[in-house]
Amino acid sequence: MIKERLCREYIEEIERLQLSVRELEEEIIELRMQLRKKTEEVTSLSIENTSLRHKVELMERRERQILELLKKLKVPLVLVDEDEFEDINVED
């Protein structure tokens, strides 16, 4: 009687543990999928960032070349650094 009861309790505990293990395995699978998605997103953003940096570098190079050409041609030119000026309301 006691032996059967103990065995039944052990069997129930084993079943609970097995269920917990299955749930944890499913959660691990879900977390791996989320990690894979995030990794792909980071990779995509990194590629986009690299591409945009390259475009900015090209634009800056073109700007310098245009400025040099204009200087050589002695075209009157006024350069304004927007960072040095505060916003001014010109509508008044």
DSSP file with accessible surface (Angstrom, degrees, kcal/mol):
  #  RESIDUE AA STRUCTURE BP1 BP2  ACC     N-H-->O    O-->H-N    N-H-->O    O-->H-N    TCO  KAPPA ALPHA  PHI   PSI    X-CA   Y-CA   Z-CA
    1    1 A M     >        0   0  172      0, 0.0     4,-2.2     0, 0.0     5,-0.2   0.000 360.0 360.0 360.0 -53.9    0.0    0.0    0.0
    2    2 A I  H  >  +     0   0  122      2,-0.2     4,-2.7     1,-0.2     5,-0.2   0.905 360.0  53.2 -64.1 -40.6    2.6    2.5    1.0
    3    3 A K  H  > S+     0   0  164      1,-0.2     4,-2.6     2,-0.2    -1,-0.2   0.920 109.7  47.7 -61.2 -44.2    4.9    1.3   -1.8
    4    4 A E  H  > S+     0   0  143      2,-0.2     4,-2.5     1,-0.2    -1,-0.2   0.902 112.5  49.4 -63.9 -40.4    2.1    1.9   -4.4
    5    5 A R  H  X S+     0   0  133     -4,-2.2     4,-2.4     2,-0.2    -2,-0.2   0.925 112.2  47.1 -66.5 -42.9    1.3    5.3   -3.0
    6    6 A L  H  X S+     0   0   78     -4,-2.7     4,-2.5     1,-0.2    -2,-0.2   0.924 112.6  50.0 -63.4 -44.0    5.0    6.4   -3.1
    7    7 A C  H  X S+     0   0   61     -4,-2.6     4,-2.8    -5,-0.2    -2,-0.2   0.912 110.0  50.4 -61.5 -44.1    5.3    5.0   -6.6
    8    8 A R  H  X S+     0   0  135     -4,-2.5     4,-2.7     2,-0.2    -2,-0.2   0.917 110.8  49.3 -61.4 -42.5    2.2    6.9   -7.7
    9    9 A E  H  X S+     0   0   91     -4,-2.4     4,-2.4     2,-0.2    -1,-0.2   0.910 112.4  47.9 -63.4 -42.2    3.5   10.1   -6.2
   10   10 A Y  H  X S+     0   0  150     -4,-2.5     4,-2.7     2,-0.2    -2,-0.2   0.914 111.4  50.3 -64.4 -41.2    6.9    9.6   -7.9
   11   11 A I  H  X S+     0   0   92     -4,-2.8     4,-2.5     2,-0.2    -2,-0.2   0.924 111.2  48.5 -64.3 -42.7    5.2    8.9  -11.2
   12   12 A E  H  X S+     0   0   77     -4,-2.7     4,-2.4     2,-0.2    -1,-0.2   0.911 112.0  49.1 -63.2 -41.5    3.0   12.1  -10.9
   13   13 A E  H  X S+     0   0   77     -4,-2.4     4,-2.6     2,-0.2    -2,-0.2   0.914 110.3  50.9 -65.2 -40.5    6.1   14.1  -10.1
   14   14 A I  H  X S+     0   0   89     -4,-2.7     4,-2.7     2,-0.2    -2,-0.2   0.924 110.2  49.9 -61.6 -43.6    7.9   12.6  -13.0
   15   15 A E  H  X S+     0   0  111     -4,-2.5     4,-2.4     2,-0.2    -2,-0.2   0.909 110.7  49.4 -63.5 -40.9    5.0   13.5  -15.3
   16   16 A R  H  X S+     0   0  130     -4,-2.4     4,-2.4     1,-0.2    -2,-0.2   0.920 112.2  48.6 -63.3 -42.2    4.9   17.1  -13.9
   17   17 A L  H  X S+     0   0   94     -4,-2.6     4,-2.5     2,-0.2    -2,-0.2   0.900 109.9  51.6 -64.7 -40.4    8.7   17.4  -14.6
   18   18 A Q  H  X S+     0   0  102     -4,-2.7     4,-2.5     2,-0.2    -1,-0.2   0.909 110.0  49.4 -62.7 -41.8    8.3   16.0  -18.1
   19   19 A L  H  X S+     0   0   81     -4,-2.4     4,-2.6     2,-0.2    -2,-0.2   0.927 110.6  50.2 -62.5 -43.7    5.6   18.6  -18.8
   20   20 A S  H  X S+     0   0   55     -4,-2.4     4,-2.6     1,-0.2    -2,-0.2   0.906 109.5  51.2 -61.3 -41.1    7.8   21.3  -17.4
   21   21 A V  H  X S+     0   0   76     -4,-2.5     4,-2.7     2,-0.2    -1,-0.2   0.930 110.2  49.1 -63.7 -44.2   10.7   20.2  -19.6
   22   22 A R  H  X S+     0   0  121     -4,-2.5     4,-2.4     2,-0.2    -2,-0.2   0.925 111.6  49.2 -61.3 -43.1    8.4   20.2  -22.7
   23   23 A E  H  X S+     0   0  106     -4,-2.6     4,-2.3     1,-0.2    -1,-0.2   0.918 111.8  48.7 -63.3 -41.8    7.2   23.7  -21.9
   24   24 A L  H  X S+     0   0   99     -4,-2.6     4,-2.6     2,-0.2    -2,-0.2   0.899 109.6  52.2 -65.1 -39.0   10.8   24.9  -21.4
   25   25 A E  H  X S+     0   0  110     -4,-2.7     4,-2.3     2,-0.2    -2,-0.2   0.919 110.1  48.7 -62.7 -41.8   11.8   23.3  -24.7
   26   26 A E  H  X S+     0   0  132     -4,-2.4     4,-2.4     2,-0.2    -2,-0.2   0.905 111.4  49.9 -64.7 -40.3    9.0   25.1  -26.5
   27   27 A E  H  X S+     0   0  113     -4,-2.3     4,-2.8     2,-0.2    -2,-0.2   0.908 109.2  51.7 -65.6 -39.6   10.0   28.4  -24.9
   28   28 A I  H  X S+     0   0   81     -4,-2.6     4,-2.6     2,-0.2    -2,-0.2   0.924 109.2  50.6 -62.3 -42.8   13.6   27.8  -25.9
   29   29 A I  H  X S+     0   0   96     -4,-2.3     4,-2.2     2,-0.2    -2,-0.2   0.936 111.6  47.9 -60.9 -44.7   12.4   27.2  -29.5
   30   30 A E  H  X S+     0   0   94     -4,-2.4     4,-2.4     1,-0.2    -2,-0.2   0.924 112.0  49.3 -63.0 -43.6   10.4   30.4  -29.4
   31   31 A L  H  X S+     0   0   88     -4,-2.8     4,-2.7     1,-0.2    -1,-0.2   0.888 109.1  52.6 -65.4 -37.1   13.3   32.4  -28.0
   32   32 A R  H  X S+     0   0  159     -4,-2.6     4,-2.6     2,-0.2    -1,-0.2   0.903 109.1  49.8 -63.5 -40.4   15.6   31.1  -30.6
   33   33 A M  H  X S+     0   0   86     -4,-2.2     4,-2.4     2,-0.2    -2,-0.2   0.920 111.6  48.2 -64.1 -43.2   13.2   32.2  -33.3
   34   34 A Q  H  X S+     0   0   95     -4,-2.4     4,-2.6     2,-0.2    -2,-0.2   0.911 111.6  50.3 -63.0 -41.9   13.0   35.6  -31.8
   35   35 A L  H  X S+     0   0  112     -4,-2.7     4,-2.7     2,-0.2    -2,-0.2   0.921 109.5  51.0 -62.3 -42.6   16.8   35.8  -31.5
   36   36 A R  H  X S+     0   0  147     -4,-2.6     4,-2.5     2,-0.2    -2,-0.2   0.928 111.0  48.9 -61.2 -44.0   17.1   34.8  -35.2
   37   37 A K  H  X S+     0   0  141     -4,-2.4     4,-2.4     1,-0.2    -1,-0.2   0.927 112.7  47.1 -61.9 -45.1   14.6   37.5  -36.2
   38   38 A K  H  X S+     0   0  126     -4,-2.6     4,-2.8     2,-0.2    -2,-0.2   0.897 110.9  52.0 -64.6 -39.5   16.5   40.1  -34.2
   39   39 A T  H  X S+     0   0   75     -4,-2.7     4,-2.6     2,-0.2    -1,-0.2   0.925 110.5  48.0 -62.6 -43.4   19.8   39.0  -35.6
   40   40 A E  H  X S+     0   0  121     -4,-2.5     4,-2.6     2,-0.2    -2,-0.2   0.906 112.0  50.3 -63.6 -39.5   18.4   39.3  -39.1
   41   41 A E  H  X S+     0   0  100     -4,-2.4     4,-2.7     2,-0.2    -2,-0.2   0.925 110.9  48.3 -65.1 -43.7   17.1   42.8  -38.3
   42   42 A V  H  X S+     0   0   96     -4,-2.8     4,-2.6     2,-0.2    -2,-0.2   0.924 112.1  49.6 -63.1 -42.6   20.4   43.9  -36.9
   43   43 A T  H  X S+     0   0   74     -4,-2.6     4,-2.4     2,-0.2    -2,-0.2   0.935 111.5  48.7 -62.0 -44.8   22.2   42.6  -39.9
   44   44 A S  H  X S+     0   0   70     -4,-2.6     4,-2.6     1,-0.2    -2,-0.2   0.924 112.5  47.9 -61.7 -43.9   19.8   44.4  -42.2
   45   45 A L  H  X S+     0   0   89     -4,-2.7     4,-2.8     1,-0.2    -1,-0.2   0.887 110.3  52.7 -66.2 -35.9   20.1   47.7  -40.3
   46   46 A S  H  X S+     0   0   66     -4,-2.6     4,-2.5     2,-0.2    -1,-0.2   0.923 110.1  47.4 -65.0 -43.1   23.9   47.4  -40.4
   47   47 A I  H  X S+     0   0  112     -4,-2.4     4,-2.5     2,-0.2    -2,-0.2   0.932 113.4  48.3 -63.0 -44.5   23.9   46.9  -44.1
   48   48 A E  H  X S+     0   0  106     -4,-2.6     4,-2.7     1,-0.2    -2,-0.2   0.921 111.0  51.0 -62.1 -42.4   21.5   49.9  -44.5
   49   49 A N  H  X S+     0   0   76     -4,-2.8     4,-2.6     2,-0.2    -2,-0.2   0.927 110.1  49.1 -61.2 -44.6   23.7   52.0  -42.3
   50   50 A T  H  X S+     0   0   88     -4,-2.5     4,-2.2     1,-0.2    -1,-0.2   0.923 111.7  49.6 -61.5 -43.4   26.8   51.1  -44.2
   51   51 A S  H  X S+     0   0   55     -4,-2.5     4,-2.3     1,-0.2    -2,-0.2   0.924 111.6  47.9 -62.4 -44.1   25.1   52.0  -47.5
   52   52 A L  H  X S+     0   0   84     -4,-2.7     4,-2.5     1,-0.2    -2,-0.2   0.894 109.7  52.6 -66.6 -38.5   23.9   55.3  -46.1
   53   53 A R  H  X S+     0   0  154     -4,-2.6     4,-2.6     2,-0.2    -1,-0.2   0.915 109.2  50.5 -61.2 -42.4   27.4   56.2  -44.8
   54   54 A H  H  X S+     0   0   99     -4,-2.2     4,-2.5     2,-0.2    -2,-0.2   0.924 110.0  49.6 -61.7 -44.0   28.8   55.5  -48.2
   55   55 A K  H  X S+     0   0  118     -4,-2.3     4,-2.5     1,-0.2    -2,-0.2   0.907 110.3  50.7 -62.6 -40.6   26.2   57.7  -49.8
   56   56 A V  H  X S+     0   0   72     -4,-2.5     4,-2.8     2,-0.2     5,-0.2   0.924 109.4  50.9 -63.6 -43.4   27.0   60.5  -47.4
   57   57 A E  H  X S+     0   0  101     -4,-2.6     4,-2.4     1,-0.2    -2,-0.2   0.919 110.7  49.0 -59.9 -42.8   30.7   60.2  -48.1
   58   58 A L  H  X S+     0   0   45     -4,-2.5     4,-2.6     2,-0.2    -2,-0.2   0.917 111.5  49.1 -62.9 -42.3   29.9   60.4  -51.9
   59   59 A M  H  X S+     0   0  120     -4,-2.5     4,-2.5     2,-0.2    -2,-0.2   0.906 111.2  49.4 -64.6 -41.3   27.8   63.5  -51.4
   60   60 A E  H  X S+     0   0   91     -4,-2.8     4,-2.4     2,-0.2    -1,-0.2   0.911 111.1  50.0 -64.7 -40.4   30.4   65.1  -49.3
   61   61 A R  H  X S+     0   0  108     -4,-2.4     4,-2.5    -5,-0.2    -2,-0.2   0.932 111.4  48.7 -63.0 -44.3   33.1   64.4  -51.9
   62   62 A R  H  X S+     0   0  142     -4,-2.6     4,-2.8     1,-0.2     5,-0.2   0.905 109.6  52.9 -62.2 -41.2   30.9   65.8  -54.6
   63   63 A E  H  X S+     0   0  117     -4,-2.5     4,-2.7     2,-0.2    -1,-0.2   0.937 109.9  47.4 -60.4 -46.5   30.2   68.9  -52.5
   64   64 A R  H  X S+     0   0  128     -4,-2.4     4,-2.6     1,-0.2    -2,-0.2   0.916 112.5  50.0 -61.4 -41.6   34.0   69.5  -52.1
   65   65 A Q  H  X S+     0   0  113     -4,-2.5     4,-2.5     2,-0.2    -2,-0.2   0.911 110.9  48.5 -64.8 -41.3   34.6   69.0  -55.8
   66   66 A I  H  X S+     0   0   98     -4,-2.8     4,-2.8     2,-0.2     5,-0.2   0.930 111.6  49.9 -64.6 -43.1   31.8   71.4  -56.7
   67   67 A L  H  X S+     0   0   36     -4,-2.7     4,-2.4    -5,-0.2    -2,-0.2   0.922 110.9  49.4 -62.1 -42.1   33.2   74.0  -54.3
   68   68 A E  H  X S+     0   0  109     -4,-2.6     4,-2.5     2,-0.2    -1,-0.2   0.917 111.4  49.3 -62.0 -43.2   36.7   73.6  -55.7
   69   69 A L  H  X S+     0   0   97     -4,-2.5     4,-2.3     1,-0.2    -2,-0.2   0.932 110.8  49.7 -61.5 -45.8   35.4   74.0  -59.2
   70   70 A L  H  <>S+     0   0   45     -4,-2.8     5,-2.4     1,-0.2     4,-0.3   0.889 111.0  49.9 -62.5 -38.2   33.5   77.1  -58.3
   71   71 A K  H ><5S+     0   0  145     -4,-2.4     3,-1.0    -5,-0.2    -1,-0.2   0.921 110.4  49.7 -65.4 -42.2   36.6   78.6  -56.6
   72   72 A K  H 3<5S+     0   0  168     -4,-2.5    -2,-0.2     1,-0.3    -1,-0.2   0.872 111.9  48.0 -63.6 -37.0   38.7   77.8  -59.7
   73   73 A L  T 3<5S-     0   0  109     -4,-2.3    -1,-0.3    -5,-0.2    -2,-0.2   0.496 110.2-128.7 -80.6  -4.2   36.0   79.5  -61.9
   74   74 A K  T < 5 +     0   0  180     -3,-1.0    -3,-0.2    -4,-0.3    -2,-0.1   0.876  44.6 169.3  56.9  42.7   36.0   82.4  -59.5
   75   75 A V      < -     0   0   64     -5,-2.4    -1,-0.2    -6,-0.1     2,-0.1  -0.711  43.3-108.3 -82.9 130.0   32.3   82.3  -59.1
   76   76 A P        +     0   0  123      0, 0.0     2,-0.4     0, 0.0    -1,-0.1  -0.412  49.9 176.9 -59.8 131.6   31.1   84.6  -56.2
   77   77 A L        -     0   0   79     -2,-0.1     2,-0.5     2,-0.0    -3,-0.0  -0.997  25.3-161.9-145.4 134.3   30.0   82.2  -53.5
   78   78 A V        -     0   0  124     -2,-0.4     2,-0.5     2,-0.0     0, 0.0  -0.975  12.9-158.8-118.4 120.8   28.7   82.7  -50.0
   79   79 A L        -     0   0  114     -2,-0.5     2,-0.5     2,-0.0    -2,-0.0  -0.859   5.2-163.5-100.8 131.1   28.8   79.7  -47.7
   80   80 A V        -     0   0   95     -2,-0.5     2,-0.9     5,-0.0     3,-0.1  -0.958  12.3-147.3-117.6 125.4   26.5   79.6  -44.7
   81   81 A D    >   -     0   0   74     -2,-0.5     3,-1.6     1,-0.2     4,-0.4  -0.804   9.1-160.2 -90.8 107.4   27.1   77.2  -41.9
   82   82 A E  G >  S+     0   0  159     -2,-0.9     3,-1.0     1,-0.3    -1,-0.2   0.791  85.9  64.4 -61.2 -27.1   23.5   76.5  -40.7
   83   83 A D  G 3  S+     0   0  147      1,-0.2    -1,-0.3    -3,-0.1    -2,-0.0   0.763  97.4  56.3 -70.2 -22.0   24.8   75.3  -37.3
   84   84 A E  G <  S+     0   0  149     -3,-1.6     2,-0.4     2,-0.1    -1,-0.2   0.587  98.5  72.7 -85.7 -11.0   26.1   78.8  -36.5
   85   85 A F  S <  S-     0   0  121     -3,-1.0     2,-0.2    -4,-0.4     3,-0.1  -0.852  74.0-133.9-110.4 143.1   22.8   80.5  -37.0
   86   86 A E        -     0   0  172     -2,-0.4     2,-0.2     1,-0.1    -2,-0.1  -0.497  43.5 -84.4 -82.9 160.4   19.7   80.4  -34.8
   87   87 A D        -     0   0  171     -2,-0.2     2,-0.5     1,-0.0    -1,-0.1  -0.462  49.5-162.4 -65.7 130.0   16.3   79.8  -36.3
   88   88 A I        -     0   0  128     -2,-0.2     2,-0.9    -3,-0.1    -1,-0.0  -0.966  16.4-135.4-119.3 131.7   15.0   83.2  -37.5
   89   89 A N        +     0   0   97     -2,-0.5     3,-0.4     1,-0.1    -2,-0.0  -0.759  24.5 176.8 -87.0 110.5   11.3   83.8  -38.2
   90   90 A V        +     0   0  126     -2,-0.9    -1,-0.1     1,-0.2    -2,-0.0   0.436  62.6  82.5 -95.1   1.1   11.3   85.7  -41.5
   91   91 A E              0   0  173      0, 0.0    -1,-0.2     0, 0.0    -2,-0.0   0.707 360.0 360.0 -78.9 -20.6    7.6   85.9  -41.9
   92   92 A D              0   0  175     -3,-0.4     0, 0.0     0, 0.0     0, 0.0  -0.285 360.0 360.0 -71.5 360.0    7.1   88.9  -39.6
